[in-house]
Amino acid sequence: MRKKFIAGNWKMHKGGKEAIEIAKNVKEGIQDDKVDVMIAPPFTAIPDVGRTLEGGFVKLGAQNMHFEEQGAFTGEISPFFLLDFGVKFVILGHSERRKIFGEVDDLIAKKTAAALTFNLTPIVCVGETLSEREEGKTFDVIERELNTIIPLIDKKKIVFAYEPIWAIGTGKVATPETAVEVHKFIRGKLGDIGQDIRILYGGSVKPENAESLLKEEEIDGALVGGASLNPESFLSIISTARSV
Ligand code: PGA
């Protein structure tokens, strides 16, 4: 049985006192580990959020990292630095990183390999644009994105997130049927180990649509953007994950 996992991606939102306040509220709202919960604040908030989460059930994540331990990489963050603050998960290959910052499959694979080396659990995002879906290319795109990652899969220590790009931040959530179809495709590509690997859905997950998605056995949780910035809505999604 795969345990449900609700991961919050704050993107470039919240710093300072606000970040601490949200983390504190989420921590207080989670009193056991029936569902895995993670929040990924911006890098600069990681130390404060990490301290705030200490002693609770909510895990700390990062939204990106470099693949080298150190070196002349201006503006980059080493996986090694993340470990100092108790980071356990790292989101890699998010469509915003791919599209806005030009990250390609090979780079994402290098980062995934480095995360595994440093004992960080990568959450690798895959997903198609609206035009790719309309042209019937969804599975080709996802297969291409998976191809460089599959050889790296290390037992269960990797999480995938299916994030259709047309659903991210748009309020247009994928139907459970659409998400399940793609999750099954991804799981099929992973081989036998696929049964143990969690595949999250991401893209406009909100308290109002969480149940219809999370009750699907194929959907092992959610990668939540906008709704993770508000402790009330994030906790509501977590509470749905507990009850389905
Ligand atoms: P959203 O973002 O929930 O705001 O659509 C999801 C994501 O980008 O991870």
Residues whose N, C-alpha, C, O or C-beta is under 5 A from the ligand:
A	BS01	PGA	N9 A167 I168 G169 T170 G202 G203 S204 V205 L223 V224 G225 G226 A227
